[in-house]
């Protein structure tokens, strides 16, 4: 949460989050995702999340997958 707060200090248009929920329990993961989701829904902030957690990925408005060096849209 502190890292997210620091990233928002200068009011960016885009927030890049590399495994923001890595090593967290499910409850804390969901709290962080609620926070990030609020940023893109309420403030219009673009949030780009890199994750291996399918529960996190499922909450995204748009998902991209990188496979064999190619970016693929996930329907």
PDB file of N, CA, C and O in Angstrom:
ATOM      1  N   UNK A   1       0.813  -1.194   0.000  1.00  0.00           N
ATOM      2  CA  UNK A   1       0.000   0.000   0.000  1.00  0.00           C
ATOM      3  C   UNK A   1       0.853   1.254   0.000  1.00  0.00           C
ATOM      4  O   UNK A   1       0.511   2.248  -0.640  1.00  0.00           O
ATOM      5  N   UNK A   2       1.950   1.205   0.710  1.00  0.00           N
ATOM      6  CA  UNK A   2       2.849   2.360   0.747  1.00  0.00           C
ATOM      7  C   UNK A   2       3.432   2.614  -0.639  1.00  0.00           C
ATOM      8  O   UNK A   2       3.527   3.763  -1.070  1.00  0.00           O
ATOM      9  N   UNK A   3       3.817   1.560  -1.330  1.00  0.00           N
ATOM     10  CA  UNK A   3       4.379   1.712  -2.676  1.00  0.00           C
ATOM     11  C   UNK A   3       3.346   2.318  -3.626  1.00  0.00           C
ATOM     12  O   UNK A   3       3.694   3.141  -4.474  1.00  0.00           O
ATOM     13  N   UNK A   4       2.100   1.924  -3.493  1.00  0.00           N
ATOM     14  CA  UNK A   4       1.039   2.489  -4.334  1.00  0.00           C
ATOM     15  C   UNK A   4       0.859   3.969  -4.009  1.00  0.00           C
ATOM     16  O   UNK A   4       0.731   4.795  -4.913  1.00  0.00           O
ATOM     17  N   UNK A   5       0.847   4.301  -2.730  1.00  0.00           N
ATOM     18  CA  UNK A   5       0.706   5.703  -2.319  1.00  0.00           C
ATOM     19  C   UNK A   5       1.846   6.553  -2.869  1.00  0.00           C
ATOM     20  O   UNK A   5       1.617   7.657  -3.364  1.00  0.00           O
ATOM     21  N   UNK A   6       3.065   6.045  -2.786  1.00  0.00           N
ATOM     22  CA  UNK A   6       4.222   6.775  -3.324  1.00  0.00           C
ATOM     23  C   UNK A   6       4.081   7.004  -4.825  1.00  0.00           C
ATOM     24  O   UNK A   6       4.407   8.074  -5.338  1.00  0.00           O
ATOM     25  N   UNK A   7       3.595   5.990  -5.512  1.00  0.00           N
ATOM     26  CA  UNK A   7       3.452   6.089  -6.964  1.00  0.00           C
ATOM     27  C   UNK A   7       2.402   7.123  -7.365  1.00  0.00           C
ATOM     28  O   UNK A   7       2.455   7.662  -8.470  1.00  0.00           O
ATOM     29  N   UNK A   8       1.455   7.401  -6.481  1.00  0.00           N
ATOM     30  CA  UNK A   8       0.365   8.323  -6.802  1.00  0.00           C
ATOM     31  C   UNK A   8       0.648   9.773  -6.422  1.00  0.00           C
ATOM     32  O   UNK A   8      -0.138  10.660  -6.752  1.00  0.00           O
ATOM     33  N   UNK A   9       1.757  10.025  -5.733  1.00  0.00           N
ATOM     34  CA  UNK A   9       2.064  11.370  -5.225  1.00  0.00           C
ATOM     35  C   UNK A   9       2.047  12.429  -6.327  1.00  0.00           C
ATOM     36  O   UNK A   9       1.526  13.524  -6.118  1.00  0.00           O
ATOM     37  N   UNK A  10       2.600  12.121  -7.479  1.00  0.00           N
ATOM     38  CA  UNK A  10       2.689  13.112  -8.562  1.00  0.00           C
ATOM     39  C   UNK A  10       1.516  13.028  -9.533  1.00  0.00           C
ATOM     40  O   UNK A  10       1.589  13.563 -10.640  1.00  0.00           O
ATOM     41  N   UNK A  11       0.439  12.363  -9.129  1.00  0.00           N
ATOM     42  CA  UNK A  11      -0.790  12.265  -9.919  1.00  0.00           C
ATOM     43  C   UNK A  11      -0.530  11.784 -11.352  1.00  0.00           C
ATOM     44  O   UNK A  11      -0.814  12.507 -12.307  1.00  0.00           O
ATOM     45  N   UNK A  12       0.008  10.570 -11.505  1.00  0.00           N
ATOM     46  CA  UNK A  12       0.327  10.064 -12.845  1.00  0.00           C
ATOM     47  C   UNK A  12      -0.939   9.689 -13.621  1.00  0.00           C
ATOM     48  O   UNK A  12      -2.011   9.516 -13.040  1.00  0.00           O
ATOM     49  N   UNK A  13      -0.794   9.568 -14.928  1.00  0.00           N
ATOM     50  CA  UNK A  13      -1.890   9.099 -15.772  1.00  0.00           C
ATOM     51  C   UNK A  13      -1.888   7.578 -15.866  1.00  0.00           C
ATOM     52  O   UNK A  13      -2.919   6.962 -16.137  1.00  0.00           O
ATOM     53  N   UNK A  14      -0.713   6.976 -15.637  1.00  0.00           N
ATOM     54  CA  UNK A  14      -0.549   5.523 -15.744  1.00  0.00           C
ATOM     55  C   UNK A  14       0.176   5.014 -14.504  1.00  0.00           C
ATOM     56  O   UNK A  14       1.150   5.616 -14.050  1.00  0.00           O
ATOM     57  N   UNK A  15      -0.309   3.900 -13.963  1.00  0.00           N
ATOM     58  CA  UNK A  15       0.347   3.236 -12.837  1.00  0.00           C
ATOM     59  C   UNK A  15       0.773   1.848 -13.301  1.00  0.00           C
ATOM     60  O   UNK A  15      -0.061   1.057 -13.742  1.00  0.00           O
ATOM     61  N   UNK A  16       2.059   1.550 -13.204  1.00  0.00           N
ATOM     62  CA  UNK A  16       2.581   0.228 -13.546  1.00  0.00           C
ATOM     63  C   UNK A  16       2.783  -0.553 -12.260  1.00  0.00           C
ATOM     64  O   UNK A  16       3.474  -0.090 -11.352  1.00  0.00           O
ATOM     65  N   UNK A  17       2.186  -1.731 -12.178  1.00  0.00           N
ATOM     66  CA  UNK A  17       2.273  -2.542 -10.964  1.00  0.00           C
ATOM     67  C   UNK A  17       2.771  -3.941 -11.322  1.00  0.00           C
ATOM     68  O   UNK A  17       2.064  -4.711 -11.972  1.00  0.00           O
ATOM     69  N   UNK A  18       3.980  -4.260 -10.899  1.00  0.00           N
ATOM     70  CA  UNK A  18       4.587  -5.563 -11.171  1.00  0.00           C
ATOM     71  C   UNK A  18       4.337  -6.473  -9.975  1.00  0.00           C
ATOM     72  O   UNK A  18       4.935  -6.294  -8.914  1.00  0.00           O
ATOM     73  N   UNK A  19       3.455  -7.446 -10.151  1.00  0.00           N
ATOM     74  CA  UNK A  19       3.083  -8.395  -9.092  1.00  0.00           C
ATOM     75  C   UNK A  19       2.706  -7.670  -7.786  1.00  0.00           C
ATOM     76  O   UNK A  19       3.297  -7.943  -6.741  1.00  0.00           O
ATOM     77  N   UNK A  20       1.734  -6.756  -7.839  1.00  0.00           N
ATOM     78  CA  UNK A  20       1.385  -5.989  -6.636  1.00  0.00           C
ATOM     79  C   UNK A  20       0.793  -6.837  -5.514  1.00  0.00           C
ATOM     80  O   UNK A  20       0.738  -6.399  -4.365  1.00  0.00           O
ATOM     81  N   UNK A  21       0.353  -8.047  -5.844  1.00  0.00           N
ATOM     82  CA  UNK A  21      -0.254  -8.897  -4.822  1.00  0.00           C
ATOM     83  C   UNK A  21       0.581 -10.138  -4.541  1.00  0.00           C
ATOM     84  O   UNK A  21       0.132 -11.047  -3.843  1.00  0.00           O
ATOM     85  N   UNK A  22       1.790 -10.179  -5.080  1.00  0.00           N
ATOM     86  CA  UNK A  22       2.667 -11.328  -4.840  1.00  0.00           C
ATOM     87  C   UNK A  22       2.961 -11.482  -3.358  1.00  0.00           C
ATOM     88  O   UNK A  22       3.165 -10.490  -2.658  1.00  0.00           O
ATOM     89  N   UNK A  23       2.983 -12.701  -2.881  1.00  0.00           N
ATOM     90  CA  UNK A  23       3.291 -13.032  -1.481  1.00  0.00           C
ATOM     91  C   UNK A  23       2.283 -12.488  -0.476  1.00  0.00           C
ATOM     92  O   UNK A  23       2.616 -12.327   0.699  1.00  0.00           O
ATOM     93  N   UNK A  24       1.064 -12.204  -0.910  1.00  0.00           N
ATOM     94  CA  UNK A  24       0.023 -11.740   0.008  1.00  0.00           C
ATOM     95  C   UNK A  24      -1.022 -12.827   0.189  1.00  0.00           C
ATOM     96  O   UNK A  24      -1.240 -13.645  -0.705  1.00  0.00           O
ATOM     97  N   UNK A  25      -1.664 -12.832   1.343  1.00  0.00           N
ATOM     98  CA  UNK A  25      -2.775 -13.762   1.537  1.00  0.00           C
ATOM     99  C   UNK A  25      -3.966 -13.273   0.706  1.00  0.00           C
ATOM    100  O   UNK A  25      -3.965 -12.142   0.220  1.00  0.00           O
ATOM    101  N   UNK A  26      -4.977 -14.126   0.545  1.00  0.00           N
ATOM    102  CA  UNK A  26      -6.111 -13.809  -0.320  1.00  0.00           C
ATOM    103  C   UNK A  26      -6.851 -12.551   0.122  1.00  0.00           C
ATOM    104  O   UNK A  26      -7.250 -11.743  -0.717  1.00  0.00           O
ATOM    105  N   UNK A  27      -7.038 -12.379   1.412  1.00  0.00           N
ATOM    106  CA  UNK A  27      -7.771 -11.211   1.914  1.00  0.00           C
ATOM    107  C   UNK A  27      -7.036  -9.911   1.576  1.00  0.00           C
ATOM    108  O   UNK A  27      -7.646  -8.947   1.112  1.00  0.00           O
ATOM    109  N   UNK A  28      -5.737  -9.895   1.810  1.00  0.00           N
ATOM    110  CA  UNK A  28      -4.947  -8.700   1.510  1.00  0.00           C
ATOM    111  C   UNK A  28      -4.860  -8.484   0.008  1.00  0.00           C
ATOM    112  O   UNK A  28      -4.906  -7.346  -0.459  1.00  0.00           O
ATOM    113  N   UNK A  29      -4.735  -9.565  -0.750  1.00  0.00           N
ATOM    114  CA  UNK A  29      -4.733  -9.472  -2.217  1.00  0.00           C
ATOM    115  C   UNK A  29      -6.003  -8.782  -2.702  1.00  0.00           C
ATOM    116  O   UNK A  29      -5.951  -7.893  -3.552  1.00  0.00           O
ATOM    117  N   UNK A  30      -7.142  -9.200  -2.157  1.00  0.00           N
ATOM    118  CA  UNK A  30      -8.413  -8.610  -2.567  1.00  0.00           C
ATOM    119  C   UNK A  30      -8.506  -7.135  -2.169  1.00  0.00           C
ATOM    120  O   UNK A  30      -9.077  -6.335  -2.910  1.00  0.00           O
ATOM    121  N   UNK A  31      -7.957  -6.769  -1.021  1.00  0.00           N
ATOM    122  CA  UNK A  31      -7.949  -5.366  -0.595  1.00  0.00           C
ATOM    123  C   UNK A  31      -7.122  -4.514  -1.558  1.00  0.00           C
ATOM    124  O   UNK A  31      -7.535  -3.420  -1.941  1.00  0.00           O
ATOM    125  N   UNK A  32      -5.957  -5.021  -1.942  1.00  0.00           N
ATOM    126  CA  UNK A  32      -5.098  -4.291  -2.881  1.00  0.00           C
ATOM    127  C   UNK A  32      -5.791  -4.163  -4.236  1.00  0.00           C
ATOM    128  O   UNK A  32      -5.738  -3.105  -4.862  1.00  0.00           O
ATOM    129  N   UNK A  33      -6.431  -5.223  -4.682  1.00  0.00           N
ATOM    130  CA  UNK A  33      -7.130  -5.166  -5.961  1.00  0.00           C
ATOM    131  C   UNK A  33      -8.325  -4.219  -5.894  1.00  0.00           C
ATOM    132  O   UNK A  33      -8.618  -3.533  -6.874  1.00  0.00           O
ATOM    133  N   UNK A  34      -9.014  -4.170  -4.764  1.00  0.00           N
ATOM    134  CA  UNK A  34     -10.105  -3.198  -4.594  1.00  0.00           C
ATOM    135  C   UNK A  34      -9.564  -1.777  -4.720  1.00  0.00           C
ATOM    136  O   UNK A  34     -10.184  -0.923  -5.354  1.00  0.00           O
ATOM    137  N   UNK A  35      -8.413  -1.534  -4.115  1.00  0.00           N
ATOM    138  CA  UNK A  35      -7.774  -0.224  -4.183  1.00  0.00           C
ATOM    139  C   UNK A  35      -7.407   0.125  -5.626  1.00  0.00           C
ATOM    140  O   UNK A  35      -7.716   1.219  -6.099  1.00  0.00           O
ATOM    141  N   UNK A  36      -6.757  -0.792  -6.316  1.00  0.00           N
ATOM    142  CA  UNK A  36      -6.358  -0.544  -7.704  1.00  0.00           C
ATOM    143  C   UNK A  36      -7.579  -0.377  -8.610  1.00  0.00           C
ATOM    144  O   UNK A  36      -7.590   0.481  -9.493  1.00  0.00           O
ATOM    145  N   UNK A  37      -8.592  -1.190  -8.388  1.00  0.00           N
ATOM    146  CA  UNK A  37      -9.810  -1.087  -9.187  1.00  0.00           C
ATOM    147  C   UNK A  37     -10.484   0.270  -8.966  1.00  0.00           C
ATOM    148  O   UNK A  37     -11.002   0.866  -9.910  1.00  0.00           O
ATOM    149  N   UNK A  38     -10.479   0.749  -7.743  1.00  0.00           N
ATOM    150  CA  UNK A  38     -11.030   2.066  -7.449  1.00  0.00           C
ATOM    151  C   UNK A  38     -10.289   3.167  -8.180  1.00  0.00           C
ATOM    152  O   UNK A  38     -10.895   4.147  -8.613  1.00  0.00           O
ATOM    153  N   UNK A  39      -8.981   3.013  -8.320  1.00  0.00           N
ATOM    154  CA  UNK A  39      -8.186   4.020  -9.023  1.00  0.00           C
ATOM    155  C   UNK A  39      -8.580   4.119 -10.490  1.00  0.00           C
ATOM    156  O   UNK A  39      -8.673   5.221 -11.032  1.00  0.00           O
ATOM    157  N   UNK A  40      -8.812   2.978 -11.140  1.00  0.00           N
ATOM    158  CA  UNK A  40      -9.152   3.071 -12.555  1.00  0.00           C
ATOM    159  C   UNK A  40     -10.625   3.400 -12.759  1.00  0.00           C
ATOM    160  O   UNK A  40     -10.974   4.041 -13.750  1.00  0.00           O
ATOM    161  N   UNK A  41     -11.483   2.983 -11.861  1.00  0.00           N
ATOM    162  CA  UNK A  41     -12.912   3.289 -12.025  1.00  0.00           C
ATOM    163  C   UNK A  41     -13.253   4.718 -11.590  1.00  0.00           C
ATOM    164  O   UNK A  41     -13.970   5.423 -12.300  1.00  0.00           O
ATOM    165  N   UNK A  42     -12.752   5.145 -10.447  1.00  0.00           N
ATOM    166  CA  UNK A  42     -13.122   6.439  -9.875  1.00  0.00           C
ATOM    167  C   UNK A  42     -12.266   7.599 -10.370  1.00  0.00           C
ATOM    168  O   UNK A  42     -12.761   8.717 -10.508  1.00  0.00           O
ATOM    169  N   UNK A  43     -10.994   7.345 -10.638  1.00  0.00           N
ATOM    170  CA  UNK A  43     -10.081   8.430 -11.024  1.00  0.00           C
ATOM    171  C   UNK A  43      -9.694   8.396 -12.491  1.00  0.00           C
ATOM    172  O   UNK A  43      -9.048   9.319 -12.987  1.00  0.00           O
ATOM    173  N   UNK A  44     -10.086   7.335 -13.189  1.00  0.00           N
ATOM    174  CA  UNK A  44      -9.746   7.231 -14.601  1.00  0.00           C
ATOM    175  C   UNK A  44      -8.276   6.937 -14.855  1.00  0.00           C
ATOM    176  O   UNK A  44      -7.778   7.134 -15.964  1.00  0.00           O
ATOM    177  N   UNK A  45      -7.587   6.468 -13.829  1.00  0.00           N
ATOM    178  CA  UNK A  45      -6.169   6.150 -13.941  1.00  0.00           C
ATOM    179  C   UNK A  45      -5.996   4.845 -14.717  1.00  0.00           C
ATOM    180  O   UNK A  45      -6.710   3.874 -14.467  1.00  0.00           O
ATOM    181  N   UNK A  46      -5.059   4.821 -15.648  1.00  0.00           N
ATOM    182  CA  UNK A  46      -4.726   3.583 -16.339  1.00  0.00           C
ATOM    183  C   UNK A  46      -3.804   2.781 -15.432  1.00  0.00           C
ATOM    184  O   UNK A  46      -2.749   3.264 -15.022  1.00  0.00           O
ATOM    185  N   UNK A  47      -4.211   1.552 -15.120  1.00  0.00           N
ATOM    186  CA  UNK A  47      -3.418   0.688 -14.250  1.00  0.00           C
ATOM    187  C   UNK A  47      -3.002  -0.536 -15.061  1.00  0.00           C
ATOM    188  O   UNK A  47      -3.847  -1.286 -15.548  1.00  0.00           O
ATOM    189  N   UNK A  48      -1.705  -0.727 -15.199  1.00  0.00           N
ATOM    190  CA  UNK A  48      -1.167  -1.890 -15.908  1.00  0.00           C
ATOM    191  C   UNK A  48      -0.548  -2.803 -14.861  1.00  0.00           C
ATOM    192  O   UNK A  48       0.387  -2.425 -14.155  1.00  0.00           O
ATOM    193  N   UNK A  49      -1.093  -4.017 -14.775  1.00  0.00           N
ATOM    194  CA  UNK A  49      -0.657  -4.973 -13.758  1.00  0.00           C
ATOM    195  C   UNK A  49      -0.010  -6.173 -14.442  1.00  0.00           C
ATOM    196  O   UNK A  49      -0.576  -6.755 -15.367  1.00  0.00           O
ATOM    197  N   UNK A  50       1.167  -6.527 -13.982  1.00  0.00           N
ATOM    198  CA  UNK A  50       1.828  -7.758 -14.417  1.00  0.00           C
ATOM    199  C   UNK A  50       1.617  -8.762 -13.296  1.00  0.00           C
ATOM    200  O   UNK A  50       1.963  -8.494 -12.146  1.00  0.00           O
ATOM    201  N   UNK A  51       1.046  -9.928 -13.629  1.00  0.00           N
ATOM    202  CA  UNK A  51       0.760 -10.913 -12.588  1.00  0.00           C
ATOM    203  C   UNK A  51       0.747 -12.328 -13.145  1.00  0.00           C
ATOM    204  O   UNK A  51       0.525 -12.545 -14.336  1.00  0.00           O
ATOM    205  N   UNK A  52       0.988 -13.272 -12.266  1.00  0.00           N
ATOM    206  CA  UNK A  52       0.817 -14.688 -12.579  1.00  0.00           C
ATOM    207  C   UNK A  52      -0.431 -15.227 -11.888  1.00  0.00           C
ATOM    208  O   UNK A  52      -0.786 -16.391 -12.075  1.00  0.00           O
ATOM    209  N   UNK A  53      -1.091 -14.402 -11.100  1.00  0.00           N
ATOM    210  CA  UNK A  53      -2.256 -14.788 -10.303  1.00  0.00           C
ATOM    211  C   UNK A  53      -3.521 -14.641 -11.149  1.00  0.00           C
ATOM    212  O   UNK A  53      -3.912 -13.525 -11.490  1.00  0.00           O
ATOM    213  N   UNK A  54      -4.159 -15.757 -11.487  1.00  0.00           N
ATOM    214  CA  UNK A  54      -5.349 -15.713 -12.340  1.00  0.00           C
ATOM    215  C   UNK A  54      -6.505 -14.967 -11.679  1.00  0.00           C
ATOM    216  O   UNK A  54      -7.309 -14.347 -12.376  1.00  0.00           O
ATOM    217  N   UNK A  55      -6.605 -15.012 -10.354  1.00  0.00           N
ATOM    218  CA  UNK A  55      -7.666 -14.279  -9.656  1.00  0.00           C
ATOM    219  C   UNK A  55      -7.495 -12.773  -9.847  1.00  0.00           C
ATOM    220  O   UNK A  55      -8.480 -12.046  -9.974  1.00  0.00           O
ATOM    221  N   UNK A  56      -6.269 -12.314  -9.866  1.00  0.00           N
ATOM    222  CA  UNK A  56      -5.978 -10.895 -10.107  1.00  0.00           C
ATOM    223  C   UNK A  56      -6.283 -10.563 -11.566  1.00  0.00           C
ATOM    224  O   UNK A  56      -6.942  -9.562 -11.849  1.00  0.00           O
ATOM    225  N   UNK A  57      -5.817 -11.380 -12.478  1.00  0.00           N
ATOM    226  CA  UNK A  57      -6.014 -11.129 -13.908  1.00  0.00           C
ATOM    227  C   UNK A  57      -7.493 -11.081 -14.278  1.00  0.00           C
ATOM    228  O   UNK A  57      -7.890 -10.288 -15.132  1.00  0.00           O
ATOM    229  N   UNK A  58      -8.298 -11.904 -13.656  1.00  0.00           N
ATOM    230  CA  UNK A  58      -9.730 -11.949 -13.975  1.00  0.00           C
ATOM    231  C   UNK A  58     -10.450 -10.650 -13.629  1.00  0.00           C
ATOM    232  O   UNK A  58     -11.527 -10.384 -14.161  1.00  0.00           O
ATOM    233  N   UNK A  59      -9.877  -9.849 -12.756  1.00  0.00           N
ATOM    234  CA  UNK A  59     -10.519  -8.590 -12.360  1.00  0.00           C
ATOM    235  C   UNK A  59     -10.221  -7.442 -13.320  1.00  0.00           C
ATOM    236  O   UNK A  59     -10.793  -6.359 -13.191  1.00  0.00           O
ATOM    237  N   UNK A  60      -9.344  -7.670 -14.264  1.00  0.00           N
ATOM    238  CA  UNK A  60      -8.959  -6.612 -15.203  1.00  0.00           C
ATOM    239  C   UNK A  60     -10.039  -6.381 -16.253  1.00  0.00           C
ATOM    240  O   UNK A  60     -10.784  -7.295 -16.608  1.00  0.00           O
ATOM    241  N   UNK A  61     -10.112  -5.147 -16.742  1.00  0.00           N
ATOM    242  CA  UNK A  61     -11.035  -4.830 -17.830  1.00  0.00           C
ATOM    243  C   UNK A  61     -10.552  -5.435 -19.140  1.00  0.00           C
ATOM    244  O   UNK A  61     -11.349  -5.849 -19.982  1.00  0.00           O
ATOM    245  N   UNK A  62      -9.248  -5.479 -19.295  1.00  0.00           N
ATOM    246  CA  UNK A  62      -8.650  -6.056 -20.500  1.00  0.00           C
ATOM    247  C   UNK A  62      -7.442  -6.868 -20.081  1.00  0.00           C
ATOM    248  O   UNK A  62      -6.654  -6.437 -19.239  1.00  0.00           O
ATOM    249  N   UNK A  63      -7.299  -8.049 -20.672  1.00  0.00           N
ATOM    250  CA  UNK A  63      -6.157  -8.902 -20.349  1.00  0.00           C
ATOM    251  C   UNK A  63      -5.348  -9.181 -21.602  1.00  0.00           C
ATOM    252  O   UNK A  63      -5.886  -9.463 -22.672  1.00  0.00           O
ATOM    253  N   UNK A  64      -4.045  -9.092 -21.433  1.00  0.00           N
ATOM    254  CA  UNK A  64      -3.106  -9.452 -22.488  1.00  0.00           C
ATOM    255  C   UNK A  64      -2.218 -10.555 -21.949  1.00  0.00           C
ATOM    256  O   UNK A  64      -1.901 -10.586 -20.760  1.00  0.00           O
ATOM    257  N   UNK A  65      -1.826 -11.445 -22.815  1.00  0.00           N
ATOM    258  CA  UNK A  65      -0.989 -12.579 -22.434  1.00  0.00           C
ATOM    259  C   UNK A  65       0.239 -12.566 -23.338  1.00  0.00           C
ATOM    260  O   UNK A  65       0.122 -12.391 -24.551  1.00  0.00           O
ATOM    261  N   UNK A  66       1.395 -12.749 -22.756  1.00  0.00           N
ATOM    262  CA  UNK A  66       2.618 -12.841 -23.560  1.00  0.00           C
ATOM    263  C   UNK A  66       3.017 -14.309 -23.631  1.00  0.00           C
ATOM    264  O   UNK A  66       3.308 -14.940 -22.616  1.00  0.00           O
ATOM    265  N   UNK A  67       3.024 -14.832 -24.839  1.00  0.00           N
ATOM    266  CA  UNK A  67       3.365 -16.237 -25.050  1.00  0.00           C
ATOM    267  C   UNK A  67       4.352 -16.324 -26.202  1.00  0.00           C
ATOM    268  O   UNK A  67       4.090 -15.836 -27.302  1.00  0.00           O
ATOM    269  N   UNK A  68       5.490 -16.952 -25.936  1.00  0.00           N
ATOM    270  CA  UNK A  68       6.547 -17.101 -26.941  1.00  0.00           C
ATOM    271  C   UNK A  68       6.943 -15.746 -27.529  1.00  0.00           C
ATOM    272  O   UNK A  68       7.204 -15.630 -28.727  1.00  0.00           O
ATOM    273  N   UNK A  69       6.983 -14.724 -26.672  1.00  0.00           N
ATOM    274  CA  UNK A  69       7.415 -13.401 -27.099  1.00  0.00           C
ATOM    275  C   UNK A  69       6.381 -12.587 -27.858  1.00  0.00           C
ATOM    276  O   UNK A  69       6.686 -11.502 -28.353  1.00  0.00           O
ATOM    277  N   UNK A  70       5.167 -13.099 -27.954  1.00  0.00           N
ATOM    278  CA  UNK A  70       4.110 -12.379 -28.674  1.00  0.00           C
ATOM    279  C   UNK A  70       2.989 -11.996 -27.711  1.00  0.00           C
ATOM    280  O   UNK A  70       2.614 -12.766 -26.827  1.00  0.00           O
ATOM    281  N   UNK A  71       2.472 -10.799 -27.905  1.00  0.00           N
ATOM    282  CA  UNK A  71       1.372 -10.309 -27.073  1.00  0.00           C
ATOM    283  C   UNK A  71       0.059 -10.742 -27.705  1.00  0.00           C
ATOM    284  O   UNK A  71      -0.178 -10.530 -28.895  1.00  0.00           O
ATOM    285  N   UNK A  72      -0.796 -11.360 -26.877  1.00  0.00           N
ATOM    286  CA  UNK A  72      -2.094 -11.836 -27.355  1.00  0.00           C
ATOM    287  C   UNK A  72      -3.193 -11.244 -26.484  1.00  0.00           C
ATOM    288  O   UNK A  72      -3.054 -11.161 -25.264  1.00  0.00           O
ATOM    289  N   UNK A  73      -4.290 -10.834 -27.120  1.00  0.00           N
ATOM    290  CA  UNK A  73      -5.461 -10.378 -26.388  1.00  0.00           C
ATOM    291  C   UNK A  73      -6.178 -11.607 -25.840  1.00  0.00           C
ATOM    292  O   UNK A  73      -6.303 -12.614 -26.537  1.00  0.00           O
ATOM    293  N   UNK A  74      -6.645 -11.533 -24.610  1.00  0.00           N
ATOM    294  CA  UNK A  74      -7.384 -12.638 -24.005  1.00  0.00           C
ATOM    295  C   UNK A  74      -8.851 -12.252 -23.994  1.00  0.00           C
ATOM    296  O   UNK A  74      -9.222 -11.222 -23.432  1.00  0.00           O
ATOM    297  N   UNK A  75      -9.687 -13.074 -24.614  1.00  0.00           N
ATOM    298  CA  UNK A  75     -11.126 -12.768 -24.691  1.00  0.00           C
ATOM    299  C   UNK A  75     -11.817 -13.041 -23.382  1.00  0.00           C
ATOM    300  O   UNK A  75     -13.026 -12.840 -23.269  1.00  0.00           O
TER     301      UNK A  75
END
